[in-house]
Amino acid sequence: MRDDELRRLLTESNPWWTAAARGADPTSWVAGNRTLRERTRYELGYRSGILADIASAEPDGRLVVLTGPRRIGKSVALLDAAADLCTLPGLDPRQIIYVPCDTMRGRDVTRTLTLARMLTRSLDQPATRPRVWLFDEISMVSGWTSALKLARDTTAFGDDSVVVTGSRWAQSEDIQGNLLAGRAGASGTHRIRQLLPMSFRDFLTAAYPELPTPAIVNPARLQGEDARAALDALQFVVDDLDLAWQDYLTCGGFPRAVFEHTRAGAVSDGYARDLHAWLRRDVDPDAPINTTTTLLRGVGDRMSAPINLTQSASDLGYANRPTFTARVERLISTHAALRCNQVRDRGERVVGAHYKLYLTDPLLSWIPSIISPGLPVPDYTRLTEAALGVTLARAIEALDEGRWLSDDAIGYARTESNNEVDFAPVRVPVAGTHSLTVPIEAKWVDAGWRGEARVIDGKYGRGILATKSVLDTDGGVWAVPAPLVALLLA
């Protein structure tokens, strides 16, 4: 892009600069912003709050990477942060720099750093004032981490607060090495943050506000006395939570999908097709449209067992295993799928073993049957296992940054008789030390649960069997309804 194009982009994207210069209300732009206005059409009051700490503080030099799937609201989160920053009494709105990166190339990022500082140079009299930079969808720009690293190391940009967002966690960009190594940031700050579809807890708050929710417990304390007391207190709403869980497994956690399901009883075909288009663009843009449908259906049908990539490639009509594997890796890098590796008794990964693969939102499993009527609908048992796996991974990521993106959040175990325990113990921080999570087996049953618990009982002598509606906390293995397990975790 030419300098004049970049200058125009920056000026138009930062209307609060002009308002501040004229002494006008720096938040007047909010009412006319198309992205924020569009949100008001499809919302139930849900706000992620993922950048609340950034939005409520003056620049302190921290750098935060916000990642997550498309259509989840990363741009909205950035604009909300900008609006909140505009209200801070000690911050000049011209210290806030929002940069939409969709149409940029590598050199444009470097040039933007220079032009944006020049456009706001009036702030730097008599001394340089730090900025808050909000880079939207920068992950599609090749070489962006190197450009930001150089600026952080050699210019005043190193004193600024920076938030970058992206929908793809590209292995070609050394985010850890270029941007996070040696930069601890503010105390207690999560530098890598994932904006994911609404959790079951978020879903209840938006769609079933009348239902009570328990306090979250550490996954290593899932069979502790606090958890037992919380479960006992919620026995009277088990049936209500079961129905709400089925709703969640039907519409998932994309905010617009939750709105449509709550208001109209179903997710619209149009929104399902919108999500399908995102996946096709990021996962397989040059293939026929039905290829993405086949991929989603193939993964969804295999979520409850380790996936054999060679056999699956053949069954789903891919030319070879590498082609199929590349599509799976893209699903993972765009946050549409989560890998669950086989682990040993202390949580160490079994190198070379088959892994499980979970779609990260229930709605992704429904897309094939929505846009191609006549295809089978998803199985609720598989959906339950996937939803619990994603919830557990979120809980572990919240305790130990980077676990999700390094494929080290959750794992399954094999027994001597070659059975599987869905979520084996893995290490997590607990009160300044480490412990192992409580093992979990997902069995969406409402009767005969003790027979289903034999595998996890034989392997560990303890654990949680996630049922449909049975609650029993006697003995080494507890039967706990899946929605209650999800609520205790995150």
C-alpha positions in Angstrom: 0.0 0.0 0.0 1.2 3.6 -0.7 1.7 6.0 2.2 -1.4 8.0 1.3 -3.5 4.8 1.4 -2.1 3.8 4.7 -2.6 7.3 6.1 -6.2 7.3 4.9 -6.8 3.8 6.4 -5.4 4.9 9.8 -7.4 8.2 9.9 -10.6 6.5 9.0 -10.1 3.6 11.4 -9.3 5.9 14.3 -12.2 8.4 14.4 -11.5 9.2 18.1 -8.3 11.1 16.9 -10.3 13.7 15.1 -12.9 14.0 18.0 -10.1 14.5 20.5 -8.4 17.2 18.4 -11.7 19.1 18.1 -12.6 18.7 21.8 -15.6 16.5 20.9 -16.8 13.3 22.6 -14.2 10.6 21.7 -16.8 7.8 22.0 -19.3 9.3 19.5 -18.0 7.0 16.8 -19.4 3.9 18.6 -23.0 4.5 17.6 -22.1 4.6 13.9 -19.6 1.8 13.8 -20.9 -0.9 11.6 -19.3 -3.8 13.4 -20.6 -2.8 16.8 -24.0 -1.9 15.3 -24.2 -5.4 13.7 -23.6 -7.0 17.1 -26.6 -5.4 18.6 -28.8 -7.3 16.1 -27.7 -10.7 17.3 -26.9 -10.6 21.0 -28.3 -11.6 24.4 -26.1 -9.3 26.4 -23.0 -11.6 26.3 -19.6 -9.9 26.6 -16.4 -12.0 26.7 -14.4 -9.5 28.8 -11.2 -11.0 27.3 -9.5 -7.6 27.0 -11.0 -6.0 30.1 -7.6 -5.5 31.7 -6.2 -3.8 28.6 -9.3 -1.6 28.3 -9.1 -0.3 31.8 -5.5 0.6 32.2 -3.0 3.1 30.7 -0.2 1.6 28.5 2.3 -0.5 30.5 4.3 -2.1 27.7 2.5 -5.5 27.7 2.0 -7.4 24.5 -1.0 -9.7 24.2 -1.8 -12.2 21.3 -5.5 -12.7 20.9 -6.3 -15.7 18.8 -9.5 -17.7 17.9 -11.7 -18.7 15.1 -13.3 -16.4 12.6 -16.8 -15.1 13.4 -16.2 -15.3 17.1 -15.8 -11.5 17.8 -12.1 -10.7 18.0 -12.7 -7.4 16.0 -15.6 -6.6 18.3 -13.4 -7.2 21.4 -10.8 -4.8 20.0 -13.3 -2.1 19.2 -14.9 -2.5 22.7 -11.4 -2.1 24.1 -10.9 1.1 22.1 -14.2 2.5 23.2 -13.4 1.8 26.9 -9.9 3.3 26.5 -11.5 6.5 25.1 -13.2 7.0 28.4 -10.1 6.7 30.6 -9.5 10.1 32.3 -5.7 9.8 32.1 -5.4 8.7 28.5 -5.5 10.9 25.5 -7.6 9.1 22.8 -4.8 9.8 20.3 -2.7 7.3 22.2 -5.1 4.5 20.9 -4.1 3.2 17.5 -6.4 0.7 15.8 -4.9 -1.0 12.7 -7.1 -3.3 10.5 -4.6 -5.6 8.8 -6.8 -7.5 6.4 -5.4 -5.9 3.2 -1.8 -5.4 4.3 1.5 -7.0 3.3 4.6 -7.4 5.4 6.2 -4.0 4.6 2.9 -2.3 5.3 3.1 -3.2 9.0 6.5 -1.6 9.4 5.4 1.5 7.5 2.2 1.7 9.6 4.2 1.9 12.8 6.0 5.0 11.5 3.0 6.7 9.9 0.7 6.2 12.9 3.2 7.6 15.3 3.8 10.6 13.0 0.0 11.2 12.7 -0.2 11.3 16.5 3.1 13.2 17.1 1.4 16.1 18.9 1.2 13.8 21.9 4.9 13.7 22.3 5.4 17.3 23.5 7.3 17.7 25.7 8.0 13.9 26.1 7.1 10.8 24.2 3.8 9.2 25.5 3.2 5.5 25.1 0.5 4.2 22.8 -2.0 1.3 22.8 -1.8 -0.5 19.5 -4.7 -2.7 18.4 -3.8 -4.8 15.4 -6.8 -6.6 13.9 -6.3 -9.9 11.9 -2.5 -9.4 11.6 -1.9 -13.2 11.4 -2.6 -13.2 7.7 0.3 -10.8 7.0 3.5 -12.7 6.2 6.4 -11.8 8.4 4.4 -9.8 11.0 6.2 -11.2 14.0 9.6 -10.2 12.7 8.4 -6.7 11.9 7.0 -6.2 15.4 10.0 -7.7 17.1 12.4 -5.3 15.3 10.2 -2.3 16.3 9.9 -3.6 19.9 13.7 -4.0 20.2 14.8 -0.7 18.5 12.1 2.0 18.8 9.6 3.6 21.3 7.2 0.9 20.2 8.8 -1.3 22.8 7.3 0.9 25.6 3.8 0.6 24.1 1.0 -1.8 25.0 0.2 -4.0 22.0 -2.7 -6.3 21.2 -2.6 -8.4 18.0 -5.4 -10.7 16.8 -5.4 -13.5 14.3 -7.6 -16.4 13.3 -4.7 -18.7 12.4 -1.9 -19.9 14.7 0.7 -20.3 11.9 3.7 -22.4 12.7 5.8 -20.3 10.2 5.5 -17.2 12.5 7.6 -17.6 15.6 5.2 -15.9 18.0 6.9 -17.2 21.1 10.4 -16.4 20.1 9.9 -13.1 18.4 7.3 -11.5 20.7 7.1 -13.2 24.0 10.5 -14.5 24.9 12.1 -12.3 27.6 9.0 -10.2 27.9 7.2 -11.2 31.0 4.7 -8.4 30.8 2.5 -7.3 33.7 2.2 -9.6 36.7 -0.5 -12.2 36.2 -1.1 -11.2 32.6 -2.0 -13.9 30.1 0.0 -13.0 27.0 -1.6 -15.6 24.8 -5.4 -15.5 24.9 -8.0 -17.4 23.0 -11.4 -16.1 22.2 -13.4 -19.2 21.7 -17.1 -19.9 21.3 -19.2 -19.4 24.5 -18.6 -22.1 27.1 -21.6 -23.9 28.6 -21.4 -21.5 31.6 -21.5 -18.5 29.2 -24.4 -20.1 27.3 -26.4 -20.6 30.5 -25.8 -17.0 31.6 -27.1 -15.8 28.2 -29.9 -18.2 27.5 -30.9 -19.6 30.9 -30.1 -16.9 33.4 -32.5 -18.4 35.9 -30.5 -21.6 36.3 -27.8 -21.6 39.1 -24.2 -22.3 38.4 -21.5 -23.6 40.8 -18.1 -22.0 41.5 -15.3 -23.2 39.2 -12.9 -25.7 40.7 -9.4 -26.7 39.7 -9.5 -29.9 37.5 -7.2 -31.5 40.0 -9.8 -30.9 42.7 -12.8 -32.2 40.8 -13.5 -34.8 43.5 -12.8 -32.5 46.4 -15.2 -31.5 49.1 -15.9 -28.2 47.5 -17.0 -30.0 44.3 -19.1 -32.5 46.3 -20.9 -29.7 48.1 -21.5 -27.8 44.9 -23.0 -30.9 43.3 -25.2 -31.7 46.3 -26.6 -28.2 46.1 -27.6 -28.6 42.4 -29.4 -31.9 42.6 -32.7 -30.2 42.2 -31.8 -28.7 38.8 -30.2 -31.8 37.1 -33.1 -32.3 34.7 -33.2 -28.6 33.8 -29.4 -28.6 33.2 -29.7 -31.8 31.1 -32.2 -30.0 28.7 -30.0 -26.9 28.6 -27.0 -29.1 27.8 -28.9 -30.6 24.9 -29.7 -27.1 23.6 -26.0 -26.2 23.9 -25.0 -29.3 22.0 -27.5 -28.3 19.3 -26.5 -24.6 18.7 -23.0 -24.4 20.1 -21.4 -21.2 21.5 -21.0 -18.8 18.6 -22.9 -15.8 20.0 -25.1 -15.3 16.9 -25.9 -19.0 16.8 -27.0 -18.8 20.5 -29.1 -15.8 19.7 -30.8 -17.4 16.8 -31.4 -20.7 18.6 -32.8 -18.8 21.7 -35.0 -16.5 19.7 -36.1 -18.7 16.8 -35.5 -22.2 18.1 -32.8 -23.1 15.5 -29.6 -21.8 14.0 -30.4 -20.3 10.6 -29.2 -22.0 7.4 -27.6 -18.6 6.5 -25.3 -18.5 9.5 -24.4 -22.2 9.1 -23.4 -21.4 5.6 -21.4 -18.4 6.8 -19.4 -20.6 9.1 -19.0 -23.2 6.4 -17.6 -20.5 4.1 -15.1 -19.5 6.8 -13.8 -23.0 7.1 -13.6 -23.5 3.4 -11.6 -20.3 3.0 -9.1 -21.2 5.7 -8.9 -25.0 5.3 -9.4 -25.9 1.7 -10.1 -22.8 -0.5 -9.3 -24.4 -3.9 -11.4 -27.6 -3.4 -15.0 -28.1 -4.3 -17.5 -26.8 -1.8 -18.6 -30.3 -0.6 -15.0 -31.1 0.4 -15.3 -29.1 3.6 -18.7 -30.7 4.4 -17.1 -34.1 4.0 -14.2 -33.1 6.2 -16.4 -31.9 9.0 -18.7 -34.9 8.8 -15.6 -37.2 8.8 -14.1 -35.6 11.8 -17.4 -35.4 13.7 -18.1 -39.1 13.1 -14.7 -40.0 14.5 -14.5 -37.8 17.6 -15.0 -40.6 20.2 -12.0 -42.7 19.1 -8.3 -42.2 18.1 -8.3 -41.3 14.4 -6.5 -43.4 11.9 -5.3 -40.8 9.4 -4.5 -43.3 6.6 -7.8 -45.2 6.8 -9.8 -42.0 7.3 -8.2 -40.4 4.2 -9.2 -43.4 2.2 -12.7 -43.6 3.6 -13.4 -39.9 3.0 -12.1 -39.9 -0.6 -8.8 -38.0 -0.2 -6.0 -38.8 -2.7 -3.6 -39.7 0.1 -2.9 -39.4 3.8 -0.7 -36.2 3.5 -3.5 -34.3 1.8 -6.0 -35.3 4.5 -3.4 -34.6 7.3 -2.8 -31.1 5.9 -6.6 -30.4 6.1 -6.7 -31.7 9.7 -3.7 -29.5 10.7 -5.5 -26.5 9.2 -8.6 -27.2 11.2 -6.4 -27.2 14.3 -4.5 -24.0 13.4 -7.7 -22.2 12.7 -9.2 -23.3 16.1 -11.9 -25.4 14.6 -10.5 -28.6 16.0 -8.6 -29.7 19.1 -6.1 -32.5 19.3 -6.2 -35.0 22.2 -3.0 -37.0 22.3 -2.4 -40.4 24.0 -0.6 -39.9 27.3 1.0 -42.1 30.0 0.1 -42.2 33.7 1.8 -39.0 34.6 0.5 -37.1 31.5 3.5 -37.5 29.2 2.6 -37.7 25.6 3.0 -41.1 23.8 5.0 -40.1 20.7 3.7 -41.5 17.4 0.4 -42.8 18.8 -2.9 -42.0 17.1 -4.6 -38.9 18.6 -8.3 -38.0 19.0 -9.7 -35.0 17.3 -12.5 -32.9 18.6 -14.4 -30.1 16.7 -14.2 -27.1 19.1 -17.8 -26.1 18.9 -20.9 -28.4 18.6 -22.3 -26.3 15.8 -19.4 -27.3 13.5 -20.7 -30.9 13.8 -24.1 -29.9 12.7 -23.1 -27.9 9.6 -23.1 -30.9 7.2 -26.7 -31.9 8.0 -27.8 -28.2 8.0 -26.5 -27.3 4.6 -26.9 -30.7 3.1 -30.4 -32.0 4.3 -30.5 -35.7 4.4 -27.1 -36.3 5.9 -27.2 -37.9 9.4 -27.4 -35.6 12.4 -24.5 -35.7 15.0 -24.6 -38.2 17.8 -25.1 -36.6 21.2 -22.7 -39.0 23.0 -19.8 -37.8 20.7 -20.9 -34.2 21.0 -20.8 -34.6 24.8 -17.3 -36.0 24.8 -16.0 -33.3 22.5 -17.7 -30.5 24.5 -16.2 -31.8 27.7 -12.7 -32.2 26.1 -12.9 -28.6 24.9 -14.1 -27.4 28.3 -11.3 -29.2 30.1 -8.7 -27.8 27.7 -10.0 -24.3 28.3 -9.8 -24.8 32.1 -6.2 -26.0 31.8 -5.2 -23.2 29.4 -6.6 -20.7 32.0 -4.3 -22.2 34.6 -1.2 -22.7 32.4 -0.8 -20.4 29.4 0.1 -22.0 26.1 -1.1 -25.6 26.8 -3.9 -25.5 24.2 -1.8 -24.2 21.3 1.1 -26.6 22.1 -1.3 -29.6 22.0 -0.5 -30.3 25.6 -3.8 -29.5 27.3 -5.7 -32.8 27.3 -4.9 -36.5 26.7 -6.5 -39.9 26.6 -5.1 -43.1 28.2 -5.1 -46.8 27.2 -5.6 -49.6 29.7 -3.8 -52.9 29.7 -6.9 -54.5 28.0 -6.6 -51.8 25.3 -9.7 -49.8 26.4 -9.6 -46.0 26.6 -10.1 -43.4 29.3 -11.3 -40.3 27.5 -9.4 -37.7 29.6 -6.5 -39.0 31.5 -4.7 -37.2 34.4 -2.4 -34.4 33.2 -0.3 -32.0 35.3 -1.8 -28.6 36.3 -0.8 -25.9 38.7 -2.4 -26.0 42.1 -1.7 -23.6 44.9 1.9 -22.9 43.9 2.8 -26.4 43.1 1.5 -29.0 40.6 -0.9 -31.9 40.7 -2.7 -34.3 38.3 -6.2 -33.7 37.0 -9.0 -36.0 38.0 -9.6 -38.6 35.1 -12.9 -38.2 33.3 -14.8 -40.7 31.2 -17.7 -39.4 29.0 -20.7 -41.8 28.9 -23.9 -40.0 28.1 -26.1 -42.5 29.9 -29.0 -42.3 32.4 -28.9 -45.9 33.7 -26.3 -48.6 34.3 -23.5 -46.2 35.0 -21.6 -48.5 37.3 -21.0 -50.9 34.4 -19.8 -48.0 32.3 -17.4 -47.0 35.1 -15.5 -50.3 35.2 -12.7 -49.1 32.8 -11.9 -45.8 34.6 -12.3 -47.6 38.0 -9.9 -50.4 37.0 -7.3 -48.0 35.6 -7.3 -45.3 38.4 -9.7 -46.4 41.1 -11.1 -42.9 41.0 -12.5 -40.3 38.6 -15.6 -38.8 37.1 -18.1 -40.6 34.8 -19.9 -37.9 32.9 -23.4 -39.1 32.6 -26.6 -37.7 31.0 -28.5 -37.2 34.3 -27.2 -39.5 37.0 -25.6 -37.9 40.1 -23.9 -40.1 42.6 -20.8 -39.0 44.6 -20.3 -42.2 46.6 -17.3 -44.4 46.0 -14.0 -43.8 44.2 -15.7 -43.1 40.8 -18.5 -40.4 40.8 -21.3 -40.3 38.4 -21.8 -36.6 37.5 -24.1 -35.2 34.7 -22.0 -33.8 31.9 -23.4 -30.3 32.2 -22.4 -30.2 35.9 -18.9 -31.4 35.0 -18.6 -28.6 32.4 -19.8 -26.0 34.9 -17.3 -27.1 37.5 -14.4 -26.9 35.0 -15.0 -23.5 33.3 
